[in-house]
């Protein structure tokens, strides 16, 4: 896969759509808000491929199903095998370049998340690449400042197979929570 010209930032959380829309129009930012009925992954890939802005921000999480399945596995709210199915689907999507991992995740209002979800973001996912998962309040000004202050760090493990397959072995209360 050809690396994009822009730094790609996925904004995740309940208010992600509103925050992404609020970032639209900022200098050096190309915001890609979801549109009803569209293929969000396709819109994000097109925007990333065409943009020459410093940042492309969106609210599409290529690991959303994996995170939900991981939390459900440990909260015992999903059937056995759900996590494995979600991991295989994510790997297939990444391999075929139907989706791509963002350079950064900005997680909105992490203190309001259920404990297991907080461990997903700041224990499991941040454990793979600590500077790539960053907390922020769910307001446009805070997220703008957070994006401006992003720190570099190691990229996500590549290939992702071993990393993603290992998620089922990372227990929430043993995942080291990152301050972000």
C-alpha positions in Angstrom: 0.0 0.0 0.0 1.3 3.5 -0.9 1.5 5.7 2.2 -0.8 8.7 2.1 0.5 12.2 1.9 -1.5 13.2 5.0 -1.5 12.1 8.6 -4.7 10.1 9.0 -6.6 10.5 12.3 -9.7 8.5 13.3 -11.9 10.3 15.8 -13.8 7.7 17.8 -16.5 8.0 20.5 -20.2 8.9 20.8 -19.6 12.4 19.5 -17.2 11.6 16.7 -19.4 12.6 13.9 -20.1 16.0 15.4 -16.4 16.6 16.2 -15.3 15.6 12.7 -17.9 17.9 11.1 -16.6 20.7 13.3 -13.1 20.2 12.1 -14.1 20.7 8.5 -12.7 24.0 7.1 -9.7 24.2 9.4 -6.5 25.0 7.6 -4.5 21.9 6.7 -7.4 19.6 7.7 -9.6 17.5 5.4 -12.5 16.3 7.4 -14.5 13.3 6.1 -17.8 13.2 8.0 -20.1 10.2 7.5 -22.9 10.7 5.1 -26.2 8.8 5.4 -26.2 5.7 3.2 -22.7 6.0 1.9 -19.8 3.6 2.0 -17.8 5.3 4.7 -14.7 3.2 4.1 -14.7 4.0 0.4 -15.1 7.8 1.1 -12.2 7.7 3.6 -9.9 5.8 1.3 -10.7 8.3 -1.6 -10.1 11.3 0.6 -6.8 9.9 2.0 -5.6 9.1 -1.6 -6.5 12.5 -3.0 -5.7 14.8 -0.1 -2.6 17.0 0.2 -3.8 18.5 3.5 -1.6 17.9 6.6 -4.4 15.9 8.3 -7.3 13.8 7.1 -9.7 13.2 10.0 -12.7 10.8 9.9 -14.8 8.7 12.2 -14.4 5.3 10.6 -12.7 2.8 12.8 -11.4 -0.3 10.9 -11.1 -2.1 14.2 -14.5 -1.2 15.6 -15.8 -4.8 15.4 -12.7 -6.2 16.9 -12.9 -3.8 19.8 -16.6 -4.5 20.4 -15.9 -8.2 20.2 -12.9 -8.0 22.6 -14.9 -6.1 25.1 -17.9 -8.4 24.7 -15.6 -11.5 25.1 -14.4 -10.3 28.5 -17.7 -8.9 29.5 -19.3 -12.2 28.5 -21.9 -10.5 26.3 -21.0 -12.1 22.9 -21.1 -15.7 21.8 -17.9 -17.8 21.8 -16.0 -17.2 18.6 -17.1 -13.6 18.0 -13.7 -12.2 18.7 -12.0 -14.7 16.3 -14.5 -13.9 13.5 -14.0 -10.2 14.0 -10.2 -10.5 13.9 -10.3 -12.5 10.7 -12.7 -10.0 9.1 -10.4 -7.1 10.1 -7.3 -8.9 8.7 -9.1 -9.7 5.4 -10.1 -6.0 5.1 -6.6 -4.8 5.9 -4.9 -7.3 3.5 -7.2 -6.4 0.6 -6.8 -2.7 1.5 -10.6 -2.3 1.8 -9.6 -0.5 5.1 -6.4 0.9 6.6 -5.3 1.6 10.1 -5.2 5.3 10.8 -2.0 7.0 11.9 -3.7 8.0 15.1 -6.9 7.3 17.1 -8.3 10.2 19.1 -10.6 8.7 21.7 -13.3 11.1 22.9 -14.2 11.3 26.6 -12.4 8.1 27.6 -13.4 8.5 31.3 -17.0 8.1 30.3 -16.3 4.7 28.6 -17.2 1.4 30.3 -14.1 0.0 32.0 -13.5 -2.8 29.5 -13.8 -0.4 26.5 -11.3 1.9 28.2 -8.9 -1.0 28.5 -9.4 -1.8 24.8 -8.3 1.7 23.8 -5.6 2.5 26.4 -4.4 -1.0 27.3 -4.7 -3.3 24.4 -4.6 -1.0 21.4 -2.2 1.5 23.0 0.0 -1.5 24.0 0.7 -2.1 20.3 1.7 1.5 19.7 1.4 3.8 22.7 1.6 7.2 21.0 -1.0 6.2 18.4 -4.0 6.3 20.8 -4.7 9.7 22.3 -7.5 10.8 24.7 -9.4 14.0 24.2 -12.6 15.8 25.4 -15.4 15.6 22.9 -15.2 19.2 21.8 -13.8 20.6 18.5 -11.3 23.0 20.1 -9.8 20.3 22.3 -9.5 17.8 19.4 -8.0 20.5 17.2 -5.3 21.2 19.8 -4.8 17.4 20.4 -4.2 16.8 16.7 -1.8 19.7 16.6 0.2 18.2 19.5 0.3 14.5 18.2 3.7 12.9 19.0 5.4 10.5 16.7 5.9 6.9 17.7 6.3 3.4 16.3 3.8 2.4 13.7 1.3 -0.4 14.2 2.9 -3.8 14.1 3.2 -5.1 10.5 2.1 -7.6 9.4 -0.9 -7.3 11.8 -1.7 -11.0 12.0 0.1 -12.0 15.2 -0.8 -8.7 16.9 -4.5 -9.0 16.1 -4.6 -12.8 16.8 -3.1 -12.0 20.3 -5.9 -9.8 21.4 -7.8 -12.7 23.0 -4.9 -13.3 25.4 -4.8 -9.7 26.7 -6.9 -9.6 29.9 -8.6 -6.2 30.7 -7.4 -5.9 34.2 -3.8 -6.8 33.1 -3.7 -4.5 30.2 -1.5 -1.6 31.1 -3.5 1.6 30.7 -1.7 4.3 28.8 -2.1 7.9 29.8 -2.2 8.7 26.1 
